[in-house]
Amino acid sequence: MSYVEGLQCRECGRTYPLAAVHVCEFCFGPLEVTYDYDAIARDVSHASIAQGPPSMWRYAPLLPALTEDAGSGAGPRHRVDLGAGLTPLVPAPRLGEALGLDDLWIKNDTLNPSNSFKDRVVSVALTAARALGFHTAACASTGNLAQSVAAHSAQAGLDSYVFIPSNLEEPKVLGAAIYGTNLVAVKGNYDDVNRLCAEVAGEYGWAFVNVNVRPYYAEGSKTLGFEIAEQLGWSLPDHVIAPMASGSMLVKIDKAFSELVKLGLVSEAPWRISGAQATGCSPITAAFKDGSGMVRPVKPSTIAKSLAIGNPADGYYALEAVARTHGAMEDVSDAEIVEGISLLARTEGIFAETAGGVTIACLRKLAAAGTVERGERVVAVISGLGLKTLDAIAGQVGPAFTITPALEDFQSALELAAAARQEARA
């Protein structure tokens, strides 16, 4: 059964019926899905979750699954599901040693169907959209969301329109276009694209996953938190560090932990959550560092295009979650992002896109400052695959040496490389 009650404004608390609305008509605050937690607590247990599918939909009672097939055993008839979620949570001892952390883990969301965490939010958004009667899906995107909306729409037989900045990385453009979506390249940055989509959403009867069905879409990020707790043996980590674009992922991981405590699925224990941004687009981190709590829009200028949202919708709520849990925020330069990508790859064999480089580089700075403590159980969220952002590392890595197909050339190259390493150590 569905445990969803309705929508509620985060600011004034006014309630609304389930519909494709995302802003309170009274105070213009954002709307959020509400649930019958008493009913969930009666019906949901570790055992019932374990019996669910090996995907994020094992947590369906805590997601806005709006309708179901009565007695079919097939789950919600509107579900749009490519199998996102239940991605690996892996120990990272070599990276931990490099950063001075004794108990570091990586939540590897590069292994979702379209290789980013956006599959979580899109699966939920389009499931809700179909239940609400929509036949066309749409989004504003910095790349990962476009690819995910295109893929899920193709599988569900929905028409789709995805709007992207025209200077997006080519792998992300091709990765969305291959699914047959209507790809709209807009001459401007993400915030320009998002403003256009808000206007288009008002003119056409489409489900814009990050506009009119955003309350449902955002709930998908909670599954990161649910999985982390389950994969740690139904316990909470001490500290999570997550990349921030709009700030929604961080906010929803925090909400997931709160819900698990409320339902008695984990023991109550403190956790900390910290946010990571690129210096070239760090409006949330800037508000944290200056102590103002005022998230001032910026014009993005960073290689981390998946995080390049200059006017983040959930910035205030990310600041609140970090402050309440005694976490922190940090930002890093483009050069540090590339080094973060390389460090994760060299130590743990995980190739992250630029957002992952932001996470690891910020974690490095926070650990060096003692803000992330050596003995904490720390989880770093890696949200997308490095093959999506190859331009960021072009010219930074490549062949160790180039030789003719002759053994003596190889031996000479080895000797030169050894001599260079010795000279570097001297």
Disulfide bonds with the S-S distance in Angstrom:
none
